Amino acid sequence: MQVIIKSVHFTAGSDLEKYATEKIERLKKFNDQIIRAHVTLSLESGSSPEKRSCEVLLSIPGEDPYLKKTASSFEEAINQAADALEKVLRRMKPR
């Protein structure tokens, strides 16, 4: 699986990119047909303390799940996104 990370309104450090890649690559065990994951990390504007968001679009044959999570830190937003996508992939899995 290829993980593509894009940062908007800031420059992501290599540690953050590595963290995001590791979390998203774990989704492979729930669906081995994932081709690519597009991860967008961005700083939201506004007065809310939850200003960091993580958007993930998975490329899977037949369906492309997408979601966005916002939190007070990028690590928390990435964790929330990975957990939510795990639930989505479990529901998509044929029984």
TIZAKOL-242674 format. One record per atom (N, C-alpha, C): x, y, z. Coordinates in pm, 1 decimal, decimal comma, padded with zeros to 6 digits. Example, Ala and Ser with C-alpha at 12.3 -4.5 7.8 and 13.67 -1.06 7.14 Angstrom:
REM TIZAKOL-242674
     east    north       up
  01319,0 -00569,0  00780,0
  01230,0 -00450,0  00780,0
  01320,0 -00330,0  00780,0
  01285,0 -00225,0  00708,0
  01367,0 -00106,0  00714,0
  01290,0  00003,0  00787,0
This chain:
REM TIZAKOL-242674
     east    north       up
  00083,7 -00116,6  00000,0
  00000,0  00000,0  00000,0
  00089,0  00124,0  00000,0
  00050,0  00219,3 -00079,1
  00122,8  00345,4 -00088,9
  00052,0  00449,3 -00001,6
  00126,1  00518,0  00083,1
  00070,7  00622,9  00168,3
  00127,6  00756,5  00121,6
  00037,3  00846,3  00082,3
  00075,4  00978,2  00034,0
  00031,1  01080,0  00138,7
  00126,1  01156,0  00192,1
  00095,4  01252,8  00296,8
  00115,4  01393,4  00243,6
  00013,8  01476,5  00266,0
  00017,3  01615,7  00222,8
 -00011,3  01702,4  00344,6
  00065,0  01807,9  00363,6
  00039,2  01899,4  00475,3
 -00003,5  02035,0  00418,7
 -00107,1  02093,2  00481,2
 -00163,8  02219,2  00434,6
 -00147,9  02323,8  00544,9
 -00097,6  02439,2  00510,7
 -00077,2  02552,3  00601,4
  00034,3  02529,2  00704,1
  00115,8  02428,3  00684,8
  00232,3  02404,1  00769,5
  00319,1  02299,6  00700,4
  00438,8  02277,8  00752,4
  00528,1  02175,4  00700,2
  00539,4  02064,1  00803,7
  00497,6  01945,2  00765,4
  00501,2  01831,0  00857,2
  00643,8  01779,5  00870,3
  00683,2  01750,8  00991,9
  00815,2  01695,3  01017,2
  00818,9  01547,4  00981,7
  00937,3  01493,2  00970,8
  00950,6  01352,6  00933,9
  00893,2  01260,6  01040,8
  00899,7  01300,1  01169,0
  00842,5  01218,6  01276,0
  00691,0  01208,1  01262,1
  00625,0  01319,3  01231,7
  00479,8  01319,0  01214,2
  00440,5  01236,8  01092,5
  00516,0  01249,7  00982,2
  00486,6  01171,3  00862,4
  00505,7  01022,4  00888,4
  00609,5  00988,1  00962,0
  00634,1  00848,3  00995,3
  00521,7  00794,2  01082,7
  00477,9  00871,6  01180,5
  00369,3  00831,0  01269,8
  00241,7  00805,4  01189,8
  00207,0  00899,1  01100,5
  00086,8  00884,4  01018,3
  00096,8  00762,0  00928,7
  00211,6  00741,0  00867,8
  00231,0  00625,8  00779,7
  00212,8  00494,9  00855,3
  00272,1  00484,7  00974,6
  00260,4  00361,7  01053,2
  00115,1  00333,6  01091,3
  00042,9  00435,9  01134,7
 -00097,1  00418,1  01175,8
 -00184,7  00376,6  01057,9
 -00163,9  00439,2  00943,1
 -00247,7  00408,9  00826,8
 -00212,4  00273,2  00767,5
 -00084,7  00235,9  00768,6
 -00045,4  00105,9  00713,5
 -00105,0 -00010,9  00792,5
 -00139,2  00011,7  00919,6
 -00202,0 -00094,0  00999,3
 -00339,9 -00131,6  00947,3
 -00401,2 -00043,7  00868,8
 -00533,2 -00072,0  00812,9
 -00527,5 -00184,2  00710,2
 -00409,1 -00211,4  00659,4
 -00391,2 -00315,3  00557,9
 -00438,2 -00452,1  00608,5
 -00428,4 -00475,3  00740,5
 -00469,8 -00606,1  00792,5
 -00621,3 -00622,7  00792,0
 -00696,4 -00514,3  00775,5
 -00841,9 -00523,6  00770,6
 -00894,7 -00532,6  00627,9
 -00813,2 -00491,4  00531,5
 -00849,5 -00505,2  00390,8
 -00720,1 -00504,4  00310,0
 -00685,2 -00620,0  00255,6
 -00558,9 -00632,0  00182,8
 -00566,5 -00578,0  00040,1
 -00683,3 -00523,6  00001,6
 -00697,5 -00468,0 -00133,4
 -00675,0 -00316,8 -00137,6
 -00636,2 -00257,8 -00025,4
 -00610,2 -00113,9 -00023,8
 -00488,8 -00086,0 -00112,1
 -00507,6 -00000,6 -00210,5
 -00401,5  00032,0 -00304,8
 -00320,9  00151,7 -00255,5
 -00393,9  00252,8 -00207,4
 -00329,2  00379,2 -00174,2
 -00408,7  00448,8 -00064,7
 -00339,1  00525,6  00016,0
 -00403,7  00609,4  00117,0
 -00353,4  00752,3  00101,0
 -00445,0  00844,4  00079,4
 -00411,8  00986,5  00069,7
 -00443,4  01048,9  00205,5
 -00342,2  01096,9  00273,1
 -00357,4  01157,2  00405,1
 -00326,3  01305,9  00393,5
 -00422,1  01390,1  00436,1
 -00402,1  01534,3  00434,8
 -00407,8  01585,0  00577,3
 -00299,2  01644,3  00622,5
 -00291,7  01704,5  00754,7
 -00299,3  01854,5  00737,0
 -00389,3  01919,7  00812,9
 -00402,7  02064,1  00794,1
 -00433,6  02134,9  00925,1
 -00398,4  02261,7  00926,8
 -00431,6  02350,6  01037,9
 -00559,7  02423,6  01000,7
 -00660,8  02410,3  01084,6
 -00788,8  02476,6  01060,3
 -00780,8  02619,7  01111,9
 -00849,6  02710,1  01046,6
 -00854,5  02847,7  01094,9
 -00975,4  02862,3  01187,4
 -00969,4  02958,1  01276,5
 -01080,6  02981,4  01368,6
 -01033,8  02983,2  01512,2
 -01128,0  03005,2  01603,0
 -01093,3  03019,1  01744,1
 -01103,7  02888,8  01822,0
 -01147,7  02781,9  01760,6
 -01162,4  02654,3  01829,2
 -01025,7  02598,0  01868,2
 -01015,0  02536,2  01988,0
 -00886,2  02476,5  02026,0
 -00852,8  02352,8  01942,9
 -00955,7  02292,4  01884,0
 -00932,4  02175,0  01799,1
 -00906,7  02224,0  01657,0
 -00781,6  02254,0  01628,2
 -00747,0  02316,4  01500,8
 -00673,2  02224,2  01405,4
 -00638,3  02104,9  01447,7
 -00559,9  02016,9  01361,5
 -00648,9  01905,8  01306,9
 -00645,7  01889,2  01176,1
 -00731,7  01788,3  01115,5
 -00652,2  01689,7  01032,6
 -00708,6  01571,7  01021,7
 -00651,3  01463,6  00941,5
 -00761,8  01410,4  00851,5
 -00739,7  01418,1  00721,7
 -00833,6  01364,0  00624,0
 -00767,3  01243,6  00558,4
 -00843,8  01136,0  00543,2
 -00789,5  01015,0  00482,0
 -00885,5  00966,8  00373,7
 -00831,6  00940,9  00256,4
 -00905,8  00881,8  00145,7
 -00833,6  00753,7  00107,2
 -00902,7  00640,7  00120,7
 -00844,3  00511,9  00083,1
 -00888,3  00475,8 -00057,1
 -00797,5  00424,9 -00136,9
 -00829,9  00375,2 -00270,9
 -00840,9  00224,0 -00263,9
 -00965,4  00177,2 -00274,9
 -00994,5  00033,9 -00270,6
 -01080,4  00003,3 -00392,3
 -01054,8 -00105,3 -00463,4
 -01139,4 -00139,2 -00577,7
 -01287,1 -00147,1 -00536,7
 -01370,7 -00070,0 -00605,0
 -01513,6 -00073,3 -00580,1
 -01563,6  00034,3 -00485,0
 -01481,2  00081,3 -00394,3
 -01524,8  00181,7 -00298,1
 -01404,6  00258,6 -00245,8
 -01422,8  00387,7 -00221,2
 -01314,6  00471,7 -00170,3
 -01361,1  00542,3 -00042,7
 -01343,2  00478,4  00073,5
 -01386,3  00543,2  00197,2
 -01304,2  00668,5  00227,0
 -01373,8  00770,6  00278,0
 -01312,0  00899,1  00310,6
 -01365,4  00944,4  00445,8
 -01278,4  01004,4  00525,6
 -01324,5  01067,3  00648,8
 -01228,4  01174,1  00692,9
 -01279,8  01259,6  00781,9
 -01200,6  01370,0  00835,0
 -01222,1  01375,7  00985,2
 -01114,4  01386,4  01059,2
 -01119,9  01399,1  01204,4
 -01039,2  01521,5  01245,7
 -01090,7  01594,3  01344,7
 -01024,7  01713,4  01395,3
 -01000,8  01696,9  01544,5
 -00882,9  01736,7  01590,8
 -00847,0  01724,2  01731,8
 -00749,0  01835,1  01769,6
 -00705,5  01833,1  01894,4
 -00612,7  01936,1  01941,5
 -00468,1  01907,9  01901,7
 -00438,8  01782,7  01859,4
 -00304,6  01750,5  01810,4
 -00317,1  01663,7  01685,7
 -00214,9  01666,0  01602,9
 -00217,7  01584,5  01482,1
 -00219,1  01435,8  01516,5
 -00144,3  01396,5  01619,9
 -00138,4  01256,1  01657,8
 -00276,0  01205,8  01698,6
 -00349,3  01286,7  01774,1
 -00483,6  01248,6  01817,6
 -00578,6  01239,2  01698,4
 -00569,3  01333,8  01606,0
 -00653,8  01332,0  01486,7
 -00622,3  01209,4  01400,5
 -00494,6  01174,6  01387,4
 -00455,3  01056,3  01310,1
 -00508,9  00930,5  01376,5
 -00497,3  00921,2  01509,3
 -00549,9  00805,1  01581,9
 -00700,2  00791,5  01562,8
 -00773,0  00901,5  01574,8
 -00918,1  00898,0  01557,2
 -00954,9  00854,6  01415,4
 -00882,1  00905,7  01317,0
 -00909,4  00869,2  01177,9
 -00881,4  00721,4  01153,3
 -00769,1  00672,0  01205,1
 -00734,5  00530,6  01185,8
 -00836,7  00440,2  01254,0
 -00880,9  00475,9  01374,4
 -00980,9  00394,9  01445,2
 -01113,9  00393,6  01370,3
 -01155,8  00509,9  01321,3
 -01281,6  00518,0  01247,6
 -01274,0  00439,3  01116,3
 -01160,4  00447,6  01047,9
 -01145,5  00371,5  00923,3
 -01141,4  00221,8  00950,1
 -01085,1  00181,3  01062,0
 -01085,2  00039,6  01098,3
 -01229,4 -00010,6  01108,4
 -01316,2  00067,2  01172,0
 -01457,3  00028,4  01183,4
 -01524,1  00020,7  01046,1
 -01494,9  00117,5  00960,4
 -01550,2  00117,6  00825,2
 -01504,5 -00007,0  00749,0
 -01377,0 -00038,1  00757,3
 -01323,7 -00153,9  00684,7
 -01380,3 -00284,2  00738,5
 -01403,2 -00292,7  00869,6
 -01464,3 -00413,8  00927,1
 -01605,2 -00434,0  00873,2
 -01680,8 -00323,3  00857,6
 -01816,9 -00333,3  00803,1
 -01815,5 -00370,9  00655,7
 -01715,4 -00325,1  00581,3
 -01706,5 -00352,3  00437,6
 -01663,6 -00496,1  00410,0
 -01595,2 -00558,1  00503,5
 -01537,5 -00690,3  00482,3
 -01647,7 -00793,6  00456,7
 -01634,9 -00870,3  00347,9
 -01734,1 -00975,2  00321,3
 -01727,2 -01085,0  00427,9
 -01842,9 -01135,1  00465,4
 -01847,7 -01237,9  00569,7
 -01874,4 -01373,3  00513,0
